[in-house]
Every structure is written in C-alpha cells, then in structure tokens.
Amino acid sequence: MKGSLSLRPVHVAIVLPNLESGGAERVTLRLAVGLRAAGFRVDMVLLQAEGRLLAHVPPEVRVIDLGASRASWSLLALARYLRNAKPDVVVSALDHASLAVLAAKKLARSHVPIVAVVHTTLAEHFGRAGSLKKRLVLPFLIRRCYGQAYALVAVSAGAASSLRQILRRSSAKIISIPNAVVDDDLWEQSSAAASHPWCAGDRHPLVLGAGCLAPHKGFPHLIEAFALVRKRIDARLIIIGEGPERERLRGMAASLGLAEFVDLPGFQVNPYPFFRRADVFVVSSLYEGLPTVLIEALALGTPVVATDCSSGPREILEGGRWGALVPVGDTAALASALVDAIQRCRPAVPNREAFEKYVTGHAVAQYAQLLRLAAAGSM
C-alpha cells in the first residue's frame, strides 16, 4: 500500500452526520474542497445526505449517502463503506460521527487510520448538559474509543486542553489545527445584497449575532445587553440562525419592549452581506471551540465584541488586540463594549493580520500533511 500511494491520489473519506448549516459543517465542506484542489480523492460520507449546504458540494467531491438518521444506526453502512471503498484515511467531524466511525472500523476489521476532529470544549459541553447520556455516557465512550484514533485534531488550544481533561491519562495524539474559514468565496458572497430592510439605505446602527439558537450561545445575555444599548443609541439587533431557543428569545425581546428593534430572520444561505453591513458583530457564548463567525467578521472588516469564554474568542482576538473581550454573562460590560464599537470609526479595509492563520489554504496544508502521513502509516 505504501508504495502504491506515491502513484495515485490519497483517498480520504470525510464523515459528517449531514450538511446542515452549522459552523462545523461549513468549515468541513471548505476542507473537503481544499483537499480536492490539493490533489486528494475526496468522498463526503454523510449519515444522511441532507442539509442546506448539500447543494454547495462541488461535483468533483463524491457524496456517499448512508441513509441513517442516527449515528448508532449507521454502523453497518459505515463498515460496508470501509470494506468496499477502502479509503486510505478517514476524517470524522463531530463526536457522534467519530464514535460511529471508530466502531465501524472494528466491525469492518479495517486498518484505516481515523483522524477525529473536535470542534468544541468537550469538558464544558458535557458538564453543562442536561441529560445523563451527555454528562456521563458520551464522556465515557470518548475516553474508551478516542485513543484508537490515529490522531485527534482540536480546532483551538482551548479545545485541545478540554479534550485532554476529558481523556485524562489517554495516550491519544492531540494536535491543534485551526479551521479553514476564510476564502475568496467569503468576500464574493459578502458583496451581495442583504435581504433585510435594516441593512439598506439610511439605516440605524446594526448589532449582529449569528449561530444556532441554543442555550450555550448566550443570546439571552445579548438581548439584555442590547436593551441597555438602546438607552444610549437608537440601534437594531439581528440574530441569524435557527434552533430551540427561538420562541424564548422572541418572548424575551417582547418582554423588554424590544420587539420592533430585534429580529430573528432565521437561517441565511448567505449570511455574509449581514456581516458586511453590521456596525458590530457580537459573540455572546457561554463556551465555544473556535467560533468561525468571529473570524468571518474579522475577515470582512466588521468591528467585533466577544465574551471571554473558555476557548476561542481570546485566541482569535489575541487577548483583545482585534476586538473587545468581556466577561461571560456580564450584560453591562457587553452593552458598554457594543456602544464603544458602534461609536468608533470602522476601518476602511480589514486587517489581514487579524485572520491570516484562518485562511483556508493554511488549514488545508496542515491537514494535507497529516493525512499523507496517516495514509503512509507514520506520523
């Protein structure tokens, strides 16, 4: 096998549950496209071939639909794929998919190396979970199984540290590779017209948040902070995304008298015109891995404010060099930072130094080196 690899492209299978609209799915798709351009043969193996990003997979990346609605139901199909397709290396993103791939490898009696990508701070994610399965069962499975991976890629230093905390004394190989976030498509898509009246004409100052409408994103704190901003500036707030907190956030805005000043327009296939037109972009999360939306905002030259949560924002903003960091849950500090950002003059062009290491080419090069070593059987 080792000799034949030099004569043909390395065959990499990238496994995801689906191609819905999350940050992990977006950056994984960018990675797949980048690896294909770098000469890899790429299969996008989806537990279910569905999601809004599916239409953005280029024809040169083969899509494999396993037809499984849950990771635990995909084991036979994954094992069959590993036996028949015989990829040289597998990249799995998101924990349920990674556990399924590691189990399917055993079932298939395959020796394919697995590279599992960790997108969040697992210790905090599981520690805040409401269900017994997430608090105890998943950490146990990760401790038992992740050591069998060829390598574990953490998307940030904080995610790597949290992963070590979960694994305890595991001998797993953990390395950090930033996500593939910034490419030419980002700037091209941002030049389109934003389909929202608050982004057009002689408008009010606009505060923008984006992400899954889930508890860990801290959007209630953002709405409370925005109520304080409104006492000083006639601003508007848009939060892009979908999720289980939608009705709670709408009700909260209404109870604070903000119904006509806060809008939740849902998922946007192209959110970047909103970024380009916002006066400030805000990450209000309780915890993160590496919030790609913060990097995208920097790349588009939008002033940013972020909570100083356990991983991601401090690393991205280099301790506050590229944007304000505020304590998690401190609505007064968040409001003050938003007002300062709105009142400050926006830079004429983005500062490339702020996002350089997240340019897609850099991440693809690091993954390409790792995957070639894995396929050749060394590290």
N, C-alpha and C positions, 0 to 999 in steps of 0.2 A: 504493500500500500504506500509506504513512504516514497519508494522510487517513482510510483505512478503519479503522485501528487505534483511532481515537478513538470509533468507532461500535460496536465489538464487543470481547469479551474477548480479551486477548493469549493466543495458543495456544502453550503451552510443552510440549515433549516432554522427559521426564526419562529418560535411558538408563542402565540398570544391567544387569550380567550376569544377575542373578536376585535373589530376595528371601530369600536365606538369612539367617542370624542374626547377621551381623557388625554392628559399630557403624556402619560407613558405610551399610549398608542401612537400619538403624533411623532414622538422622538424615535420610537422603534421603526415606524414607517420610513422616517428620514434615514435611519441607519441602514435599512434594507436597500433603499435606493442608492445610497452612497457605496455600500459594499458591492452592489451590482456594477456600478460605474468603475469600481476599483478592480474588476475582473473576476469577482466571485460568482458562482452559480447560486442563486438565492431562491429558496422556497419560503413563502409566508404560510405557515401551517396554523390554521385557525380552528379552534374547537368548534366555533360556528362562524361561517363566512357571512357575517352581517356587520352592520355599523355604517355610520355616515362617512367614514374615511375609506371604505372599501373601494369607492369609485376613484380614489386617488392612487391606487396601486398601479404602477406602470405595467404594460404588457410583458416586459422582459423579466418581471418578478412573478414566478408561478404561485398561484394561490391554491392551497390544499384545504378543502373543507372536510373536517372530520365529522360534522353533523352531530356534535354532542353539546347539549345545553348546559351541562355541568362538567367541571374538571374531572370529578370522580367517575363520570360515565365515559370518559374519553380514553381510558387506559388501553382497551383492546384496539381501538382505531389507531392510537399513537404507536402502540407496539407493532401493529401491522405496517404502519408507515415506515418505522425504523428498519424493519426487516426487509421491506421491498425497495424503498428508495435508497437506503444505505448512505445517508448524508455523512460527510466527513466530520462535522461538528454541529452541535445544536446550541442555539442561543434561546433561552427562555426568559420571558419578561413577565413579571407579576407572580406572586407567591403560589397561588393555586396551580397555575400552569407549570411552574418549576417543579412542584411536588409531583404533579402528574407525569411530567417527562422523566423524572428520576425513577418513578415506579415503573413506567412503561419500558424503560431501558432494561430493568431487571427482568420484566416479563418477556421481553423480546430476546433476552440473553445477548444483548448488543454490547459492544465495547466502545460505542461512540462517546467522545468527550462532551460533557454538558457544561456550558457556561451560563450560570443563572444570574440575572440582573436584579438588583434590589433597588427600588425607587423611593423608599421611604425610610423613616427611622422606626424600625420594627419594634423596638422595646417600648417606645411611646405609643405606637399604633395599637399594639396588643394590650398595653397597660390601661388604655382608655376604653377598650372595647366593652360593650355591654353584655355580650354572650359568653358563656363558659367555653364554647368552642374556640373563639378568638383569643380569650385570655389564657387558656391552658392547652388546648389540643393542638392548635396550629404552632405555637412555640415549641411544643414537644416534638411534633413532626419535623419541624425545621432543624432542630438540634440533631435529630436522628438521621435525617436524609441529606442535608446540605453538605455535609462532609464528603459525600460521594461525588460531588460535582468536581469537574476539572478545575474550575475557578469560580469565585463569586465576585461579581462586579458591582460595587456600590457607586451610586451616581454622585456622591459627595463625601467629604471627610466625616461629616456628622452621621450620615447613613452607614458608613463603614464602622464607626465607633459603636453605634447602636447594634449593628449586626454582631460585632464581637461580644457585646453584652448578652445578646440572646444565645449565641453559640457556646458561651462560657469557654471551656478548655478545648474546643474543637480544633483540629489541625487544618481546617479548611483554608484554602488560599484566597485571601481577600485583597482585591486591588480596587483602586478608585479610578474611574474614567468618567469625566463629565458627559452629560447628554449632548447629542447632536441637535442643536437648537436653531442656530442662525444660518440661513442660506439665502440665495438670490430670490427664491420664491416668496420669502417673508416680506422683503421690500416691495416686490412686484405686487403682491396681494394687498399690501397696505395702501397702495395708490388708488384702489377702487373707491367708489362712493359708499359711505356708510348709510345703511338703510334705517336711519333713525333721525327724527327731526331735531334732537338735541345736538346732533353732530354737524348741522348745516347752518349756513347763514350767520347772522349776527347773534351769537348764542351766549348762553350763560356759562360760567366756568363749569367744567365737567370733571367729576371724580369717577374713576372706572375701577371696578373689581372684576375678576373673572375666575371661574373654576367650578368644580362640582358643588352644588348647593348642599353641602354636607356639614355636620357639626364641626369637624376639625378645621374647616376653612375660616371659622371665626367671623362670619358675616354679620351675626347679631351685634358684635362689638363695632363693626364698621358702621352699621346703621345708627347705633347710639352715638358714635363719634361724629357722624355726618349731621346729626341733629344739633350738635354743638357748633359745627362749621356753619350751619345755616344761620346761626345767631350773628355771624360776622360777615358772611358772604352769601349772596343770592346764587347758590350753586345748585347743580343737579348731580344725582348719583345713578349710574347704571351698573348693574351686576350681571355679567354674561354667564350663562350656564344653566344646567338643569340638575335636579336632584331632590332628595326627600325633604329638604328644608324650605322648599318654595313657599308653601302656604304660611308657614311660621314667619318667614321674612316679610311677606306681604302684610300679614296681620300686624307685625311689629312696626312697620313703616306707617301703617294707618293709625295705630295707637299713639304714635309720636307726632301725628299731624303732618306726616311727610308723604302721604300717598301720591300727591301730584308732583313730587320732586324726586321720587325714587322709582326706577323702572327695572324690571327683570324680564328682558326680552327673550330669554331662553337661549338655547344653543345657537351659535352662529357658525355656519360653514367657514366663513372667512371673517374672523373677529378683528383682523389687524387694522382695518380702517378706523375702528373704535379706538384702538391704541394710539394711532397717529393723531387723532383729533382730541384726545383727552388732555386735560391740563395737568392731571396727576394720575398715576396708576398706583393702586394700593394692594398689598398682600397683608391680610389680617389674620393669618393662620395661627392655630394653636401649636401645630407642629407640621413639618414638611420634610421632604427628602432633598429635592432640588427643584424649586418652583420654576418651571420653564417660562411661565407667563412673565415673571420678573425679568428674566433675561431678554425675552422678546420686547418688553417695554424699553429696556436699555438700548437695544439694537435699533429701535425706532425713534430714539431720542426723547422719549416721554419721561418727565420727572417721576421719580418713584419714592414711595414710602412703604416700609415693611416692618412687621413685628419681628423682634429679635428672638425667634423661636429656636428650638434646639438644633436645627440643621437647615442649611440652605441660604436664607437671606444674608446672614453675616458673612458667609463665604463668598456669595455672589457680589455683595456690595463692598467687600474688603473692609469690614468693620465700620462702614458708614461713609467711605470715600465717594461712593457713587449714588448715595441716596440715604435718607434718614432711616434709622432703626429706632423702634420704640418698644417698650416692654409689652409682652403679651397681655392682653386684657385691659390695658390702661387706656381707656377711651379718651380721657382728657389729653394725654400725651399724643395719641393718634390724631385727634382733632387739631391740635396745635401744629403738628408736623404737616398735615394736609393744608392748612391755611398758609403756612410758610411756603410750601411748594407751589401753591396756586399764585401767590403774590410775587414769587421770584421770577425773573425773566427766563424763559425757556431757551436752551442753547440752540443755535442756528442749525447745527448738524450733530448727529450722535457721536459720542466719543468712542472710537473703536477699541481703545484700550479697556473700556468697561466690559466688553463682551467678547473679546478676541478669542479666549480659550474655549468658548462655546460654539465657535464656528464649526459647521458640520464636518468640514474636511479634517479638522484636528481630531475629533472623536472617531471618525471613520478610520483614520490612520492608526490610532491606538487599538481599536477593535481588530483591524485587519492583521496587525502584528500578532495579537493574542490568538486569533483564530487560526492563523497559519501555523503557529507553534503548537496549538492544540491538535490540529489535524495531522501534524508531523509526529505527534506523540511526545513532545517535550515542552518545557516552559522555561 
